[in-house]
Amino acid sequence: MSIKLHKIAAGFALLTFCSGALAVTDQPITGTFKTIKEVSVTQVVGEEMIFNGLQPASGSICTMAQPSNLTTAWPGETKMKLSNTVASSTLGAGATNGAMSGAGCSTSTPGVPGIYEIDGAEGANVTIDVPGTAFIGGIKYEATGCAGDYNAAADGDNCTGFTFAASQTVKLASVSDETVSAGQGQPESGISRIALGGTVTSNIGLTAAQAYSLDFEINVVY
């Protein structure tokens, strides 16, 4: 799949200064307005989403297991830059990472979850939205996935799940998250990663043994 990535303008942090209660003369009051870092999202090189097994018949459906560190459908802490001591939150890919299912889907070859990196202000909350697509060229995509959600401490990070039907707010990593004790991944301040699976559906007959691509959006805002 190909992807259209949207970059959202920064918000503002305001520092205010108050005058004394009994000022005897009018004095100019100066406020400083400091912008936070712009938030962006990019495809992680070499981690493009691949759905395997969609059959050519119209109406075929393929679902890739929703990535989550609370299941074995998981790309691993290293790729996701998370540190957690939960047993299923493994260093490498879990046993059902990329597992395929659905009517009109060959399940013999796993898919590959897409991984995308959010870069923004340290410790900031961001809201993620991955809307479903209309049928384009006979295929539509509806996302499920998870995004790194940090707790400003060692080893307590999670990959919080979401679907195309609703947005999800997560916290970007801070310097405090970079301290790793018993976890396995290495968080990076200002960063979170998204892992996407989901469902593709066809409404026309497709050409056998043919690669198809579909544009979709990942929207991230403060």
C-alpha positions as CSV (number, residue, x, y, z in Angstrom):
1,M,0.0,0.0,0.0
2,S,1.1,3.6,-0.6
3,I,0.2,6.3,1.9
4,K,-0.5,10.0,2.0
5,L,1.1,11.5,5.1
6,H,-0.3,14.8,6.6
7,K,1.7,17.2,8.6
8,I,-0.1,19.4,11.1
9,A,0.9,22.9,12.2
10,A,2.3,23.3,15.7
11,G,0.2,24.6,18.6
12,F,1.3,27.3,21.0
13,A,2.4,27.5,24.6
14,L,1.8,30.9,26.2
15,L,3.9,32.4,29.0
16,T,2.0,35.2,30.7
17,F,3.3,38.0,32.9
18,C,1.1,40.0,35.4
19,S,1.7,43.6,36.5
20,G,1.7,44.7,40.1
21,A,-1.6,45.4,41.7
22,L,-0.8,49.0,42.5
23,A,1.1,50.2,39.5
24,V,1.6,54.0,39.6
25,T,2.5,54.4,35.9
26,D,1.5,52.6,32.7
27,Q,4.3,50.2,31.8
28,P,4.4,47.9,28.7
29,I,3.8,44.3,29.6
30,T,5.8,41.8,27.5
31,G,4.6,38.2,26.9
32,T,6.7,35.5,25.2
33,F,5.0,33.2,22.7
34,K,7.0,30.0,22.1
35,T,5.8,27.4,19.5
36,I,6.2,23.7,20.1
37,K,7.8,21.4,17.6
38,E,5.7,20.6,14.6
39,V,4.2,17.1,14.6
40,S,4.8,14.9,11.6
41,V,4.3,11.2,10.6
42,T,6.4,9.3,8.1
43,Q,6.7,5.7,6.8
44,V,9.5,3.7,8.5
45,V,11.7,2.6,5.7
46,G,11.5,-1.1,5.0
47,E,8.3,-1.5,7.1
48,E,5.7,-1.0,4.4
49,M,2.3,-2.6,4.9
50,I,1.8,-5.8,2.8
51,F,-1.5,-7.7,2.6
52,N,-1.0,-11.2,1.3
53,G,-3.6,-13.7,0.1
54,L,-6.5,-11.6,-1.3
55,Q,-8.2,-13.8,-3.8
56,P,-9.2,-12.4,-7.3
57,A,-13.0,-12.9,-6.9
58,S,-15.2,-9.9,-6.3
59,G,-16.2,-9.6,-2.6
60,S,-13.0,-11.2,-1.2
61,I,-12.0,-10.0,2.2
62,C,-8.6,-10.2,3.9
63,T,-8.0,-9.1,7.5
64,M,-4.5,-8.7,9.0
65,A,-4.5,-9.2,12.8
66,Q,-4.6,-6.0,14.8
67,P,-1.1,-5.3,16.2
68,S,-1.0,-5.0,20.0
69,N,1.6,-5.6,22.7
70,L,-1.2,-7.4,24.7
71,T,-1.4,-10.2,22.1
72,T,1.1,-12.1,20.0
73,A,0.0,-10.1,16.9
74,W,2.9,-7.8,17.5
75,P,5.9,-6.4,15.5
76,G,8.1,-6.4,18.6
77,E,9.4,-3.8,21.1
78,T,12.6,-3.1,19.0
79,K,10.6,-2.0,15.9
80,M,8.0,-0.1,18.0
81,K,10.6,1.6,20.3
82,L,8.6,0.5,23.4
83,S,9.8,-0.9,26.7
84,N,7.4,-3.1,28.7
85,T,7.7,-6.1,31.0
86,V,4.3,-7.7,29.9
87,A,5.0,-11.3,28.8
88,S,3.4,-10.9,25.4
89,S,5.4,-7.6,24.7
90,T,8.3,-9.5,23.1
91,L,11.5,-8.1,21.8
92,G,10.9,-9.5,18.3
93,A,7.7,-10.2,16.3
94,G,5.0,-12.3,18.1
95,A,3.8,-15.6,16.8
96,T,0.7,-14.2,15.1
97,N,2.3,-11.0,13.8
98,G,0.7,-10.3,10.4
99,A,-1.7,-13.3,10.6
100,M,-4.3,-13.2,7.8
101,S,-7.9,-14.3,7.9
102,G,-11.2,-13.7,6.1
103,A,-13.6,-15.0,3.4
104,G,-11.7,-15.0,0.2
105,C,-8.3,-14.8,1.8
106,S,-5.4,-17.3,1.7
107,T,-4.0,-17.6,5.1
108,S,-0.8,-19.5,4.3
109,T,1.5,-16.4,4.0
110,P,1.4,-13.8,6.8
111,G,1.1,-10.1,5.9
112,V,3.4,-7.4,7.1
113,P,2.0,-4.7,9.4
114,G,2.9,-1.2,8.3
115,I,5.0,0.9,10.7
116,Y,4.9,4.7,10.8
117,E,6.8,7.1,13.0
118,I,5.3,10.2,14.7
119,D,7.8,12.9,15.6
120,G,6.7,15.8,17.8
121,A,7.2,17.6,21.1
122,E,8.6,15.5,24.1
123,G,5.8,14.1,26.3
124,A,3.0,15.8,24.3
125,N,-0.4,14.2,23.7
126,V,-1.3,13.6,20.1
127,T,-4.5,12.4,18.5
128,I,-4.3,9.8,15.7
129,D,-7.0,9.2,13.0
130,V,-6.8,6.7,10.2
131,P,-10.1,7.0,8.3
132,G,-11.3,4.2,6.1
133,T,-11.2,4.6,2.3
134,A,-13.9,4.3,-0.3
135,F,-13.5,1.7,-3.0
136,I,-10.6,2.8,-5.2
137,G,-9.8,0.7,-8.1
138,G,-12.0,-2.0,-6.7
139,I,-10.4,-2.1,-3.2
140,K,-11.1,-0.4,0.1
141,Y,-9.0,-0.4,3.3
142,E,-10.2,-0.1,6.9
143,A,-7.4,0.2,9.5
144,T,-6.9,-1.4,12.8
145,G,-3.7,-0.9,14.7
146,C,-1.9,0.5,17.8
147,A,0.3,3.4,18.7
148,G,3.1,3.7,21.3
149,D,1.7,5.3,24.4
150,Y,4.3,6.4,27.0
151,N,4.1,6.9,30.8
152,A,7.2,9.1,31.4
153,A,8.9,6.3,33.4
154,A,10.8,3.1,32.8
155,D,9.3,0.0,31.3
156,G,5.6,1.0,31.4
157,D,5.0,1.8,27.7
158,N,2.0,0.3,25.8
159,C,0.8,0.1,22.3
160,T,-2.8,1.5,22.6
161,G,-5.2,0.1,20.0
162,F,-7.5,1.9,17.7
163,T,-9.6,1.4,14.5
164,F,-10.6,3.4,11.5
165,A,-13.9,4.1,13.2
166,A,-12.5,6.3,16.0
167,S,-9.5,8.5,16.8
168,Q,-7.1,7.7,19.6
169,T,-5.0,9.9,21.8
170,V,-1.5,8.8,23.0
171,K,1.5,10.4,24.7
172,L,4.8,10.8,22.9
173,A,7.9,9.6,24.7
174,S,9.8,11.9,27.1
175,V,13.4,11.8,28.3
176,S,12.1,9.8,31.4
177,D,10.9,7.0,29.1
178,E,14.4,6.6,27.7
179,T,15.5,4.9,30.9
180,V,15.1,1.2,30.4
181,S,15.3,-1.3,33.3
182,A,13.6,-4.6,32.5
183,G,11.9,-3.8,29.2
184,Q,13.4,-4.6,25.8
185,G,12.8,-1.8,23.3
186,Q,14.5,1.6,23.4
187,P,12.1,4.6,23.5
188,E,13.2,7.9,21.9
189,S,12.1,11.3,23.3
190,G,9.4,12.9,21.1
191,I,8.7,9.8,19.2
192,S,5.9,7.2,18.9
193,R,5.4,4.5,16.3
194,I,2.1,3.3,14.8
195,A,1.6,-0.3,13.6
196,L,-1.2,-1.0,11.2
197,G,-3.1,-4.1,10.1
198,G,-6.8,-4.0,9.2
199,T,-9.1,-5.2,6.4
200,V,-9.1,-5.0,2.6
201,T,-12.2,-5.7,0.6
202,S,-12.7,-6.0,-3.1
203,N,-15.9,-5.2,-5.1
204,I,-14.7,-6.2,-8.5
205,G,-12.8,-9.1,-10.0
206,L,-9.0,-8.6,-9.6
207,T,-6.1,-9.9,-11.7
208,A,-4.5,-12.9,-10.2
209,A,-0.8,-12.6,-9.0
210,Q,-1.0,-8.8,-9.3
211,A,0.2,-6.3,-6.8
212,Y,-2.3,-3.5,-6.1
213,S,-1.7,-0.2,-4.2
214,L,-4.1,2.1,-2.4
215,D,-3.6,5.6,-0.9
216,F,-4.9,6.2,2.6
217,E,-4.4,8.9,5.2
218,I,-2.8,9.0,8.7
219,N,-3.8,12.3,10.5
220,V,-1.9,13.3,13.6
221,V,-2.6,16.5,15.6
222,Y,-1.7,17.9,19.0
